[in-house]
Amino acid sequence: MKLYFIGAAHEVTGSCILLSACGKKILIDCGMEQGRDVFENAPLPYPPASIDCVFLTHAHIDHSGKLPLLVKEGFGGAIFATEATCELCGIMLRDSAHIQESEAEWRNRKAKRAGETKVEPLYTTDDAEDAIRLFRKCDYDKLTDVCEGIKIRFTDAGHLLGSSSIEVFIKENGTDKKIVFSGDVGNVNKPILRDPQYIKEADYVVTESTYGNRSHGAVPDYVTAFAEIIQRTLDRGGNLVIPSFAVGRTQELLYFIREVKEKGLVKGHPSFPVFVDSPLAVESTKVFNEHSIECFDEETKSLIRSGVNPLVFDGLHFAVTSEESKNINFDMSPKVIISASGMCEAGRIRHHLKHNLWRSECTVLFVGYQSEGTLGRVLLEGAKEVKLFGENIEVKAEITTINGVSGHADVNGLLKWIGSFSPKPQRVFVVHGDELSADTYAARLNNELFIPSYAPYSGDVWDLTTDTQTEFGSKKKIEKNKFGAYSPVFEALLAAGERLMAVIKRQIGHPNKDLKKMTKQINDICDKWEDN
């Protein structure tokens, strides 16, 4: 009876753990790593074809995104998940596969012109379809027989529609053990979804630690904040453009805007239109509406019982086709536009930015975290000009933000969740957090709650029968700087850039003709390399 830690060990994304028990090899999540690697990741200890099944906590790509690759490489077992997770994965894995194929197609056009080797997508739409056919729907709070000696139960984690903590009951060689995998523990008092449910007993717990070292602080009044931003934008005659993640965050925005309209908080624009321009968001919203009974909180279900759809209101329009998307900006009347991707790195949002960033009457509102290096982060940091579709766009629109309703519990929520176990677990493994967050949270569990706790590294193996570590993963970090992976050649490029800046600074007072010539040369270089 062993746990093999593979992904999201001292990192936030790429969740993947292998459980070996009762002669079976079981993956808990099979997520795609997003953003920059920090630590070297161990490979799966067994070939995909030898893995018997997967227990999936929820549909987010950093937990489910490598399932099509697993299938492509030979996996053919069942994927156990809640019904809502199965349906969201049906949408999200197809979308992910489309992105993989589109990215490969774009790179291959460039590679062909340069005489370089053809790039293959990580997986294809066919691989995604093969994975989707393996899903097995499970109900919340009901025991499911997996095989002889192993049962599981899904408990609502309150993080995303269908999200769950998974209780695993194991009977092997006369020994009974219960392991709980937290998944992503949700924040309390969120709109739409229930608060996370608490579990009382476990021998071992594997818990996330995304916010294991910090608190969210006081909950802001989101409805009033939204109303104020909508009011001043529409009063100027502009559009409010909101880059938003298609699954989860978009539905929360619809909930808030419905309340804004219902309370009449925006004056003088009683029927202002709201466009959701993301096929993935449109499909996801349908799934949300179909799973209100088992997933929504009492407040939201009360609205439904009174005849109110919490995600629908007068003036709401969904754009699915490319033509519908284009028509949004042909209409010059003030409106709210919600579109993906949330960090402005791809998708239809980039078209809306192109049409609205240069207009001083418009507003771009960010409602989620913007990673370093993304277009969203560049705009938040005050860029005066950005390049979209080969065109330089001046930034005149108001750029603002509302801290999003976090989908993750903060450290206080995590402590409450782990504190629900009585008696205390034999040991807690802390994953799904960056180095500081995971180590800090593990230390608090050890020192304050007196629960033996450990933040594993990728490649660590733990024998649950003897409660001992049998293999040790690498603690080696991938050397990086803020610009990307380290290499001597890249360092030489940085040095050249610094030299260029020094040369530029020495041009003060030179003739305008020479300065214009130099500016054109630098811009030509930027145009050549900017999209690489």
C-alpha positions in Angstrom: 0.0 0.0 0.0 2.0 2.9 -1.3 1.6 6.5 -2.5 3.8 7.8 -5.3 3.9 11.6 -5.5 4.3 12.7 -9.1 2.8 16.2 -9.8 1.9 19.4 -7.8 4.6 18.5 -5.3 5.9 21.8 -4.0 4.1 23.3 -7.0 0.5 24.3 -7.6 -0.4 22.7 -10.9 -0.1 19.3 -12.6 -1.8 17.3 -9.8 -1.0 13.6 -10.1 -0.5 10.9 -7.4 -0.3 7.2 -7.9 -1.8 4.8 -5.3 -0.7 1.2 -5.3 -3.0 -1.1 -3.3 -4.8 -4.4 -3.5 -2.7 -5.3 -6.6 -4.1 -2.2 -8.4 -2.4 0.9 -9.7 -4.6 4.0 -9.4 -4.0 7.6 -10.4 -5.6 10.4 -8.3 -5.9 13.2 -10.9 -3.8 13.5 -14.1 -3.3 17.2 -14.5 -1.5 19.4 -16.9 1.2 21.6 -15.6 0.5 25.3 -16.2 3.0 28.1 -16.0 6.7 27.6 -15.2 8.1 24.4 -13.7 10.1 25.0 -10.4 11.1 21.4 -9.5 12.0 18.5 -11.7 9.1 16.2 -12.0 9.4 12.4 -11.8 7.8 10.3 -14.5 5.0 7.9 -13.8 6.6 4.8 -12.2 4.5 2.5 -14.4 3.5 2.6 -18.1 0.0 4.1 -18.7 -1.2 0.8 -20.1 -0.6 -0.9 -16.7 -2.6 1.7 -14.7 -6.0 0.3 -13.7 -8.1 3.4 -13.1 -8.2 7.1 -12.3 -10.0 8.9 -9.4 -10.6 12.5 -10.6 -11.3 15.3 -8.1 -12.6 17.9 -10.5 -12.6 19.1 -14.1 -10.0 21.9 -14.0 -7.2 21.3 -16.5 -4.5 21.3 -13.9 -6.2 18.2 -12.5 -7.6 16.5 -15.7 -5.7 17.9 -18.6 -3.4 15.0 -19.3 -6.1 12.3 -19.3 -6.2 12.3 -23.2 -2.4 11.9 -23.2 -2.6 9.0 -20.7 -5.2 7.3 -23.1 -3.0 8.1 -26.1 -0.1 6.2 -24.4 -2.2 3.1 -23.6 -4.5 3.7 -20.6 -7.9 2.1 -21.0 -9.3 1.8 -17.5 -12.3 3.6 -15.9 -12.1 7.3 -14.8 -14.3 7.8 -11.7 -15.7 11.3 -11.1 -18.9 13.0 -10.2 -21.6 13.5 -12.8 -21.0 17.2 -13.2 -17.2 16.6 -13.4 -17.8 14.1 -16.2 -19.9 16.6 -18.1 -17.5 19.5 -17.7 -14.6 17.3 -18.7 -16.5 16.4 -21.9 -16.4 20.1 -22.8 -13.0 21.1 -21.4 -10.9 18.2 -22.7 -12.3 18.7 -26.2 -11.4 22.4 -25.9 -8.0 21.5 -24.6 -7.4 19.1 -27.5 -8.5 21.8 -30.0 -6.0 24.2 -28.4 -3.2 21.6 -28.7 -4.0 21.0 -32.4 -4.3 24.7 -33.2 -1.0 25.4 -31.5 0.7 22.6 -33.4 -0.8 23.8 -36.7 0.5 27.4 -36.0 3.9 26.2 -35.1 4.1 23.9 -38.1 3.3 26.8 -40.5 6.3 28.6 -39.1 8.4 25.5 -39.0 7.7 24.7 -42.7 8.9 28.2 -43.7 12.0 27.8 -41.7 12.7 24.2 -42.8 12.3 22.9 -39.3 11.0 19.6 -38.0 7.2 19.1 -37.8 5.6 19.6 -34.3 3.0 17.0 -33.1 0.2 18.1 -30.7 0.4 16.8 -27.2 -2.8 15.0 -28.0 -5.7 15.2 -30.5 -9.4 15.6 -30.4 -9.7 11.8 -31.1 -7.6 11.2 -28.0 -9.9 13.4 -25.9 -12.9 11.6 -27.2 -11.3 8.3 -26.3 -10.7 9.6 -22.8 -14.3 10.9 -22.4 -15.7 7.5 -23.2 -13.9 6.1 -20.1 -15.6 8.3 -17.6 -17.8 6.6 -15.0 -20.3 8.8 -13.2 -20.5 8.6 -9.4 -23.0 10.3 -6.9 -21.9 12.4 -4.0 -21.9 10.8 -0.6 -22.4 7.2 -1.9 -19.9 4.4 -1.7 -18.7 3.0 -5.0 -17.0 -0.4 -5.3 -13.9 -0.1 -7.4 -12.5 -3.6 -7.1 -12.0 -6.2 -4.4 -10.6 -4.3 -1.3 -11.2 -0.8 -2.6 -14.2 1.5 -2.2 -14.5 5.3 -2.8 -16.8 8.1 -1.8 -17.0 11.6 -3.3 -17.7 14.5 -1.0 -18.5 18.1 -2.2 -15.3 20.2 -2.0 -17.1 23.5 -2.9 -14.4 24.6 -5.3 -16.0 24.1 -8.8 -19.2 22.5 -10.0 -18.8 18.8 -9.3 -15.6 19.2 -7.4 -14.9 16.7 -4.7 -12.7 15.4 -2.0 -12.3 11.6 -2.4 -12.4 9.1 0.5 -10.6 5.9 -0.4 -11.3 2.8 1.8 -8.7 0.0 1.4 -8.7 -3.5 2.9 -5.4 -5.3 2.1 -3.9 -8.4 3.7 -6.1 -7.9 6.8 -5.2 -4.2 7.2 -7.8 -1.5 6.8 -6.8 2.1 5.9 -8.7 5.1 4.8 -7.0 7.8 2.7 -8.7 11.2 2.0 -7.6 13.3 -1.0 -8.8 16.8 -0.5 -8.8 17.9 -4.1 -9.1 21.7 -4.2 -10.9 22.9 -1.1 -13.4 25.7 -1.9 -13.8 29.0 -0.3 -16.8 29.7 1.9 -19.6 32.1 1.2 -19.1 32.0 -2.6 -22.1 32.5 -4.8 -23.9 29.6 -6.5 -22.0 26.6 -5.0 -22.2 24.9 -1.6 -19.5 25.5 1.0 -17.0 22.6 1.2 -18.3 19.6 3.2 -16.2 18.3 6.0 -15.0 14.7 6.6 -14.5 13.3 10.1 -12.2 10.3 9.8 -9.0 9.3 8.0 -5.8 7.5 8.6 -4.0 9.5 6.0 -4.9 12.8 4.3 -3.5 14.4 1.2 -4.4 18.1 1.2 -3.9 21.0 -1.1 -2.1 24.2 0.2 -2.6 26.8 -2.5 -3.2 29.5 0.1 -1.5 27.6 3.0 0.5 30.6 4.1 -2.0 33.5 3.7 -5.5 34.8 4.3 -8.0 36.3 1.8 -8.9 39.0 4.3 -12.3 40.6 4.5 -14.8 39.7 1.8 -15.5 42.8 -0.4 -18.9 43.9 -1.6 -18.6 42.6 -5.2 -22.1 43.6 -6.3 -21.6 47.2 -5.4 -18.1 47.3 -6.9 -19.4 45.8 -10.2 -22.3 48.3 -10.2 -20.0 51.3 -9.8 -17.7 50.1 -12.7 -20.6 49.4 -15.0 -22.2 52.7 -14.1 -19.2 54.9 -15.0 -18.4 53.0 -18.1 -21.9 53.1 -19.6 -22.2 56.8 -18.6 -19.1 57.5 -20.8 -20.8 55.6 -23.6 -18.2 52.8 -23.6 -18.0 49.1 -23.3 -17.0 47.2 -20.2 -14.7 44.3 -21.4 -14.1 41.5 -18.8 -11.5 38.8 -19.6 -12.8 35.8 -17.6 -12.2 32.1 -17.2 -14.9 30.2 -19.0 -15.7 27.7 -16.2 -16.6 28.9 -12.8 -15.6 32.6 -12.9 -17.9 33.5 -15.8 -20.9 31.9 -14.0 -20.1 33.9 -10.8 -20.0 37.1 -12.9 -23.5 36.3 -14.3 -24.7 35.8 -10.8 -23.4 39.2 -9.7 -24.6 41.1 -12.8 -28.1 39.5 -12.3 -28.2 40.9 -8.8 -27.0 44.3 -10.0 -29.8 44.4 -12.5 -32.4 43.1 -10.0 -31.5 45.8 -7.4 -31.4 48.5 -10.0 -27.9 49.6 -9.0 -27.0 51.0 -12.4 -29.0 54.1 -13.0 -30.0 55.4 -16.5 -29.2 52.1 -18.2 -32.0 49.7 -17.1 -31.6 47.3 -20.0 -27.9 47.4 -20.6 -26.8 44.4 -22.7 -24.4 41.7 -21.5 -22.6 39.4 -24.0 -20.9 36.2 -23.1 -18.5 35.5 -26.0 -17.0 32.1 -25.3 -18.3 28.8 -26.7 -16.7 27.0 -23.7 -18.4 29.4 -21.2 -21.8 29.0 -23.0 -21.6 25.2 -22.8 -20.3 25.3 -19.2 -23.2 27.6 -18.1 -25.6 25.0 -19.5 -24.0 22.3 -17.4 -24.2 24.6 -14.3 -27.9 25.0 -14.8 -28.4 21.2 -15.2 -26.8 20.4 -11.9 -28.4 22.9 -9.6 -30.0 20.3 -7.3 -26.9 18.5 -6.2 -24.3 21.3 -6.4 -25.9 24.7 -5.7 -26.1 26.3 -2.2 -29.4 26.9 -0.5 -29.6 30.6 -1.4 -29.2 29.8 -5.1 -31.7 26.9 -4.9 -34.1 29.2 -3.2 -33.9 31.6 -6.1 -34.6 28.7 -8.5 -37.6 27.6 -6.4 -39.0 31.1 -6.6 -38.8 31.0 -10.4 -35.5 32.9 -10.8 -32.7 31.5 -12.9 -29.6 32.9 -11.1 -27.5 32.9 -14.2 -30.0 34.4 -16.6 -31.4 38.0 -16.9 -32.9 40.4 -19.3 -30.3 41.7 -21.8 -28.1 38.6 -21.6 -26.8 37.3 -25.0 -24.6 34.4 -25.8 -22.2 34.5 -28.8 -21.3 31.0 -30.1 -20.3 31.5 -33.8 -17.5 33.6 -35.1 -20.0 35.8 -36.8 -21.9 36.4 -33.6 -18.6 37.3 -31.9 -17.7 39.8 -34.6 -21.1 41.5 -34.5 -20.6 42.5 -30.9 -18.2 45.2 -31.8 -20.1 46.3 -34.9 -22.8 47.6 -32.5 -21.5 50.8 -31.0 -24.1 50.9 -28.1 -22.6 50.6 -24.6 -22.5 47.1 -23.3 -20.7 44.5 -21.0 -18.6 41.9 -22.8 -17.4 38.8 -21.0 -14.9 36.7 -23.0 -12.1 34.2 -22.5 -9.3 33.7 -22.0 -9.0 35.1 -18.5 -5.4 36.2 -18.9 -5.9 37.5 -22.5 -3.4 35.0 -24.0 -5.7 33.5 -26.6 -9.3 33.3 -27.7 -11.9 35.9 -28.6 -10.9 38.3 -25.8 -8.0 39.5 -27.9 -10.3 40.7 -30.6 -12.4 42.6 -28.1 -9.3 44.2 -26.7 -8.2 45.3 -30.2 -11.6 47.0 -30.7 -11.9 48.6 -27.3 -8.4 49.3 -25.7 -7.9 52.5 -27.8 -11.2 54.0 -26.7 -10.9 56.2 -23.6 -14.6 55.7 -22.9 -14.2 51.9 -22.4 -13.0 49.9 -19.4 -11.2 46.6 -19.2 -11.9 44.9 -15.8 -9.8 42.0 -14.6 -11.4 39.6 -12.1 -8.8 37.0 -11.8 -5.1 36.4 -11.3 -2.8 37.5 -14.1 0.4 35.5 -14.5 3.7 37.2 -15.1 4.3 37.7 -18.8 0.7 37.5 -19.9 -1.0 40.3 -21.8 -3.4 40.7 -18.9 -0.5 41.3 -16.5 1.1 43.7 -19.0 -2.1 45.8 -19.2 -2.5 45.8 -15.4 1.1 47.0 -15.0 0.3 50.1 -17.1 1.3 49.4 -20.7 0.6 52.4 -22.9 0.7 50.3 -26.1 0.3 46.6 -26.9 0.4 44.6 -30.1 -2.6 42.6 -31.2 -2.8 40.7 -34.5 0.2 42.5 -35.9 -1.2 45.9 -35.0 0.0 48.4 -32.4 -2.9 49.4 -30.2 -2.7 52.4 -27.9 -4.1 51.8 -24.5 -6.5 54.6 -23.6 -9.3 52.6 -21.9 -9.6 52.5 -18.1 -7.8 49.4 -16.8 -9.0 48.3 -13.4 -9.5 45.2 -11.3 -11.7 43.6 -8.6 -10.0 40.8 -6.6 -11.9 37.7 -7.7 -13.9 35.5 -5.4 -11.2 33.0 -4.8 -12.1 29.4 -5.6 -9.6 28.2 -3.0 -9.9 28.2 0.8 -7.4 30.4 2.5 -5.2 29.1 5.3 -8.0 29.6 7.8 -10.4 27.6 5.6 -7.8 24.9 5.2 -7.2 24.7 8.9 -10.9 24.4 9.5 -11.1 21.6 6.9 -8.2 19.6 8.4 -9.5 20.3 11.9 -12.7 18.4 11.2 -10.9 15.1 11.4 -11.4 13.4 14.8 -9.4 11.6 15.8 -6.5 13.3 14.1 -5.0 11.6 11.0 -2.0 9.5 11.4 -0.2 11.7 8.8 -1.0 14.5 6.4 0.8 15.0 3.1 0.7 18.6 1.8 0.6 19.2 -2.0 -0.7 21.7 -4.5 1.1 24.7 -3.2 4.3 26.6 -4.0 7.4 25.9 -2.0 6.7 28.6 0.7 3.0 27.8 0.9 3.3 24.0 1.2 6.2 24.1 3.7 4.6 26.8 5.8 1.3 24.9 6.0 3.0 21.6 6.8 4.9 23.3 9.6 1.7 24.8 11.1 0.1 21.3 11.1 3.1 19.9 12.8 3.6 22.6 15.4 0.1 23.9 16.1 -2.2 21.0 15.5 0.4 18.4 16.4 -0.4 16.3 13.3 2.6 14.6 11.7 2.8 16.4 8.3 5.1 16.4 5.3 5.2 18.3 2.0 6.5 15.7 -0.5 8.7 16.2 -3.5 8.0 14.7 -6.9 9.4 11.1 -6.8 8.8 10.6 -3.1 7.2 7.2 -2.2 5.5 6.5 1.1 4.6 3.1 2.4 1.2 3.5 4.2 1.4 0.1 5.9 4.5 1.0 7.9 4.2 4.8 7.6 7.7 5.2 6.3 9.2 6.9 3.3 10.8 4.3 1.0 12.0 6.4 -1.9 13.2 10.0 -2.1 12.5 12.3 -5.0 14.7 15.1 -6.3 14.7 18.4 -4.5 16.6 19.9 -7.4 15.1 23.1 -8.8 15.1 23.9 -12.5 17.3 26.9 -12.8 15.3 29.8 -14.1 15.3 33.5 -14.1 12.3 35.7 -14.5 12.5 35.6 -18.3 12.4 31.8 -18.6 14.7 28.8 -18.6 18.4 29.4 -17.9 20.9 28.9 -20.6 24.3 30.6 -21.5 22.9 31.5 -24.9 19.9 33.2 -23.3 22.1 35.1 -20.9 24.1 36.3 -23.9 20.8 37.6 -25.4 20.0 39.4 -22.2 23.5 41.0 -22.2 22.9 42.2 -25.7 19.6 43.7 -24.7 21.3 45.6 -21.9 24.0 46.8 -24.3 21.3 48.1 -26.6 19.6 50.0 -23.8 22.9 51.6 -22.9 23.4 52.6 -26.6 19.8 54.1 -26.7 20.5 56.2 -23.6 23.6 57.7 -25.3 21.5 59.0 -28.2 20.1 61.9 -26.2 20.6 65.1 -28.3 21.3 63.3 -31.6 19.5 64.5 -34.8 15.8 63.4 -35.0 16.6 61.8 -38.4 19.0 59.4 -36.8 16.7 58.7 -33.8 13.8 57.8 -36.2 16.1 55.5 -38.2 17.2 53.7 -35.0 13.6 53.5 -33.7 12.5 51.9 -37.0 15.4 49.3 -36.8 14.5 48.4 -33.2 10.7 48.1 -34.0 11.6 45.9 -37.0 13.4 43.5 -34.7 10.5 43.5 -32.3 8.0 42.8 -35.0 10.0 39.8 -36.2 10.4 38.2 -32.8 7.4 39.4 -30.7 5.1 36.5 -31.5 7.8 33.8 -31.1 
